Amino acid sequence: MFSAILTWAGAILGIAVLLAMAFGPVVADLDASRLKHWFRRRTRHRHHSDVG
């Protein structure tokens, strides 16, 4: 009984790790695009304040 519980727990943890590995690059790309948008917006405001 105990080995069956450990087997199922290991399987669930393994699936969780596989899903995290699969969706990791997607989350990183979304985060990078958000950071690029923020950086562009910040530098655009900085240039306008330098001119005016």
C-alpha positions in Angstrom: 0.0 0.0 0.0 2.8 2.4 0.9 4.7 1.7 -2.3 1.5 2.4 -4.3 1.1 5.8 -2.6 4.8 6.6 -3.3 4.4 5.5 -6.9 1.4 7.8 -7.5 3.1 10.7 -5.7 6.2 10.2 -7.8 4.1 10.1 -11.0 2.3 13.3 -10.1 5.5 15.1 -9.2 7.0 13.8 -12.5 4.1 15.2 -14.5 4.3 18.5 -12.7 8.0 18.8 -13.6 7.4 17.9 -17.2 4.6 20.5 -17.4 6.9 23.1 -15.8 9.6 22.3 -18.3 7.1 22.6 -21.2 5.6 25.9 -20.2 8.8 27.5 -18.9 9.9 29.0 -22.2 6.4 30.3 -22.9 6.4 32.2 -19.6 9.9 33.4 -20.2 8.9 34.8 -23.7 5.8 36.5 -22.2 7.9 38.0 -19.5 10.6 39.2 -21.9 8.0 40.9 -24.2 6.5 42.6 -21.2 10.0 43.8 -20.1 10.8 45.1 -23.6 7.5 47.0 -23.7 8.2 48.6 -20.3 11.8 49.5 -21.3 10.6 51.1 -24.6 8.0 53.1 -22.8 10.4 54.2 -20.1 13.1 55.2 -22.6 10.6 57.1 -24.8 9.5 59.2 -21.8 13.1 59.8 -20.8 13.9 61.2 -24.3 10.9 63.4 -24.3 11.9 64.9 -20.9 15.4 65.5 -22.1 14.2 67.4 -25.2 11.6 69.5 -23.4 
